[in-house]
Amino acid sequence: MMITQEELGQRLRQARERIGIKQDEVAIVLGLDATAIAKIEHGKRRVGALELMRLVALYNVAISDMLADPTEGCNPMS
């Protein structure tokens, strides 16, 4: 089973908050509007592959943790 956009957004928000940066700071790094980051984190906007790669690099997390199936064992981001 694949994770939902909402689950991915929640994991990205948690990772961002864990390192203590704001949505507008992420937006500047990615060259996006802060509302785009908010929409991604709320599951209202799909995150592209390149955006996801840049986000996990910025947040210093493994992409496998972001995409892990929550029904297979425990969630690594909890």
ZIQUIPE-V244317 format. One record per backbone hydrogen bond with DSSP energy under -1.0 kcal/mol. NH is the residue of the N-H (numbers start at 0). CO is the residue of the C=O. E is the energy in kcal/mol with one decimal. If there is no record, write none. Layout:
NH	CO	E
NH	CO	E
This chain:
7	3	-2.4
8	4	-2.7
9	5	-2.3
10	6	-2.4
11	7	-2.5
12	8	-2.4
13	9	-2.5
14	10	-2.4
15	11	-2.4
16	12	-2.9
17	13	-2.2
18	14	-1.2
20	15	-1.6
25	21	-1.8
26	22	-2.6
27	23	-1.7
28	24	-1.8
29	25	-2.5
30	26	-1.3
31	26	-2.6
35	32	-1.1
36	32	-1.1
37	33	-2.1
38	34	-2.5
39	35	-2.3
40	36	-2.5
41	37	-1.4
42	39	-1.4
43	38	-2.7
44	38	-1.0
51	47	-2.8
52	48	-2.4
53	49	-2.2
54	50	-2.6
55	51	-2.7
56	52	-1.7
57	53	-2.4
58	54	-2.8
60	55	-2.0
65	61	-1.4
66	62	-1.8
71	68	-1.6
77	74	-1.5
